[in-house]
Amino acid sequence: MGNFAFKRVVLSGLFAVGLLTGIPRLGHAQNPQPLPPALENTLGQLEAAANRQDIDAVMQFYSPTFTTSDNLAASALAQGLEGLWREYNGLSYDIEVQDWQMEGEELIAETLTQISGTRFEGQQRVRLRSEVRSRQRINPQTQQINSQEILTERTLIFMGERPPNVDINLPEQVRAGETFDFDVIVQEPLDGDLLMGAALEEAVSANYLSKETFELELLQAGGIFKRGRVDPNAGDQWFSAVLIRGGGMTMVTQRVRVGD
């Protein structure tokens, strides 16, 4: 039916600036003990730097050897944050520290972060909603984040006045070589609207703000229904889908972790 190019956004490597700014206002889901005072002493500085989008000040809280499970280095993180700040106005973070513990000289914090923001594509408002669960290793002495492991992530982008509301059926983790369903189903009646869409699979990389091209098809059913299978030697994958109707567009990207 045609090609549709749109910027795919995944925030797994670009949200960690919210990690430390959110900690003191949150309860701990599993560990009732307060965080070490040395960590809390730096929160005001980091929060102020993030709010004024001062990338140099923000990056002081990342180890020079910082990396993620997607091999995103500190320099790439800085570029990604600057790009994200340019794209979306007033990003907001809702962060829950689900668990933390000391392991040797490192503090390990597992967090669930929900992120939202808006931007404009011409006259069209584009809304972003993302949820990321991750595990960070932090040096309490230097107050720097050493590394980050992504556990789960899903990002939704909505464009237009009536973008489709969708249900997503996709596992968070699969075994190498396993076959599974990838369904993105429109919740509401289409009321005569045509529905177009496409799905895309790609290996996880450090390119978080890339523009992807979808091969759109006219959908006879009320959504996208695919069977997925990850090659035995493949690593984590991103599964994306776009659905377009008369009133707007919805795009979803979710990570599927691949294990043995």
Buried (B, 14 or more C-beta within 10 A) or exposed (E): EEEBEBBBBBBBBBBBBBBBBBBBEBEBBEBEEEBEEEBBEBBEBBBEBBEEBEBEBBBBBBBEEBBBBBEBBBEBBBBBBBBBBEBBEEBEBEBBBBEBEEEEEBBBBBBBBBBBBBBEEEEEBBBBBBBBBBBBBBBBEEBBBBBBBBBBBBBBBBBBEBBBEBEBEBBEEBEBEBEBEBBBBBEEEBEEBEBBBBBBBBEBBBBBBEEBEBEBBEBEEBBBBBEBEBEEEBBBBBBBBBBBBEBBBBBBBBBBBBEE
